[in-house]
């Protein structure tokens, strides 16, 4: 089971934008707690306390015990909204869970070991799935899904269906969904592409060179025929060619 944290929350009687702005001015963050068997509850939490909680969580999937007036509630962070300009927290969604009931959650993927392809074949690891969806009881919730890449070679991919079985955890993503791959370095792919490009360029240049003389030959002939006609006086050009016929 992942580590469990606690967060103090106060009931929020007023809702709406104006009420939320007033809360943020006193360094509190509006929140909502909802679950399958309970009505949504409007709450607020202390801003600095929530910031410390997120730093302690550090990207892991954890359960949070909400300390509120109606009694403690077990939950996890469903969504955290931040202001795009100030980067301050503006709203928190918490989903309540029951100790004896499975729930769905997205869990981060953690790579373990050094890939054979990276170590010996100059490969590069490529993460296709940063998180995975699972169904689990609260007591069996893993902080992350560990994926061992030690034997992964260039050109190989670890998919959801080939992940190590975790007791109590049901994977919900398709079995064929890729999780992590070992691919060729981008530089080598670029070199292969560059090596193929000159061949095509040489063929195009050769074709252009073969066509050029034909164009060049036609041009002088046309120019030579047209030039005398342009410089001669009307009728004079036709009389001169006939002169050699007289003997």
Secondary structure as UniProt FT lines:
FT   STRAND          4..11
FT   HELIX           17..25
FT   TURN            26..27
FT   STRAND          28..34
FT   STRAND          41..46
FT   HELIX           47..57
FT   TURN            58..59
FT   STRAND          63..67
FT   TURN            69..70
FT   STRAND          73..82
FT   TURN            84..86
FT   STRAND          89..96
FT   TURN            99..100
FT   STRAND          103..112
FT   HELIX           116..120
FT   STRAND          124..127
FT   STRAND          131..136
FT   HELIX           138..140
FT   STRAND          145..148
FT   TURN            150..151
FT   TURN            154..155
FT   STRAND          157..159
FT   HELIX           160..162
FT   TURN            167..168
FT   STRAND          170..171
FT   TURN            175..176
FT   STRAND          178..183
FT   HELIX           186..231
FT   TURN            234..235
FT   HELIX           236..240
FT   TURN            241..242
FT   HELIX           243..245
//
